[in-house]
Amino acid sequence: MNKVLLAVLLALPVVSSAVEWIDLGKSGDKQMQTFLDYDSVKRQNIRVYGDSSFSSTKDKPKYISAIFQYTYINNNPVRKKGLYYSKQQWFISCDDQTYYVNALVDYGFKDEVINSQQFKKTMLSESDFSYAFPETVGGYNIENACASIAIKEVELLDSYEEFMESLMLNSN
């Protein structure tokens, strides 16, 4: 019952709004295809113990969240075990190229929930975050999520001058 409730709660934001999945491509071994829910990419005001970066109340939150879907292709070993796809919510630091998996749901062939977990911790620390190496699935996920938040924030600006001003403030 707990797993079903968690799955429903995780799906509610997805169901209530339009989902725009962006195909991020297949893994190098062609056994998994990754998608990013563009609409899920948002800034998150979370505190991380040990985070040495200074932020004032005027600064944008350092961390973003994003939902990724992994579709397992024919020869993938987990597909042979009955998993068809998984969705994961990540907290991401674009500055550090690190991520924390906050929740996941695994689905079978008929969209039935096979497994769900929420790794909700009362206090996150920097050691909870994993580094994503460039040119890996994790690295591409972070790169695309961070590019998505940048695009969203540029779309919100009223003018080119405001965009340039925000770049100057963020570079200091």
N, C-alpha and C positions, 0 to 999 in steps of 0.2 A: 504494500500500500504506500509506504514511504517513497519508493522509487517512482511510482505512478504520479504521486502528488508533486514531487520535485520536477518531473518531466513536464507536467501541465504548467507549473509555475514558470519554468524556463521558456516554455513555448508561448505563453500569453503575450509577451511583448512582440514576438515574431508574428503571431496571428493577428494582433490588433493593428499592426501597421504593415504597409507594403514592404516586402523584402526585395532588395535588389542584390542578387548574388552576382559576384564578379568571378569569372573563371580565372584562377591564378595558374592553371596549367597542371601537367602531370609531373610526378616525381621522376628522377633520373632513371629509375628502374621500371617505369611505366606501370607500377602496381597501385598507384594512388593518385587521385585527382583532387585538387584543393580549390575551395571557393571561399570568398570573403563576402559577408553580408555588409555591404557598404552602409546601409542604414543603421547598423548597429555600432558603427565606429563613433565613439563619443569620448570627450574628456571626462575623467573620473577624479573626484576630489578625495583620494584615499591617502592615508598617511602610512609611510613605510619607515620603520625603525632603522636607524643607521644611514638614512638617506642624507648625504652631506650637502646636497644642493640647497641653496638658500631660495626661499620663495616668500614674497610678500602677498598680502591680500589682493593686490592688483594683478599679480602674475596669473597666467593661466595654469591650471593644474598640470603637473608634469606627466601624469599617467593617463593613458587612454584605455578603453576597452574595445574589444572587437570579437565577433563571433565568426569562427571558421568552420567549414564543413569539409570533411575528408570522405570521399567516396572511394571505396576499395574496389579495384578493378580485378577482373577474373582470376588471375593467378596469385593474388595476394593471400598469404596464409590466414589472415583474420577473416577474409571472406569465406574461405573454406570452412571456418568455424561458425558461420552463420551471420556474421556482421556484414551489413551492406554499406552503411555510412555512419559517421560520428559527427556530432557538433560539439564545439568547445568554445567557452568564453575565456578570453585571455585578458589580463591586465598587462599593459606594455609600457616600457619606458623607451621612447624614441631616442633619447639622449644616450642611454647606456646600451641599447640593443638587447634588452633583457625582457623576459616575460614570465608571467605566473599564470598557470591554468587554474581558473577559479571554479569552473564547473564543466561537466561533460555529460553527454547523453549518447549512448550507442544504440543504433537501430538495426533491426533485421530486414529481411526482404519485403515484408508487408508493412513497413513503417511501424512495427511493434517495438516498444522500448525493451531492449535486452539488458541494459545496465545504465545507471545514472549515478553520478556522484557530484557533490558540491563540497569543495575544499575550503569552506568558509572558516577563516581564522579570525579571531578577535583582534590580533595584531600581526601584520605582515612585517617581515624584516627583509633587508637587502638579500640575505642568504636564501630566502624563499624563491627568488627570481633566478631563472636560468639564462645564461648567455646563449644567444642564437648566432651561430657562425655564419658569415656571409656565404652565399651560394648554396645554402641548405634550405630545406622546406621551411624551417623556423625563421631563417634569415629573410627569405622572400616574404613570409607572412608579415613580419615586422615592417619590412620595407614598404609593402603595399598598404598596410594599415596606417602607417605614419604619413605616407603620401596622401591617403584618403582624408585624414584629418586636416592636412594642409590645404587640400582642395576645398573642403567644406568651409574652412575658415576664410579662405580667399573669396569664396562666393558670398560670404556674409558681409564683407567689407563694402562700403558705399563707393569708394573711389580708389583709383590707383595711388593717389597721394596717401590715403589711409593705409593701404597695403605697404607702401614704402616705409611709412612711419613705424608700422608694426615690426617690419624687418629690422629697422634700426634699434628698436627697443629690445628685441629678442637677441640681438647680437652682442649687447652690452653685458 
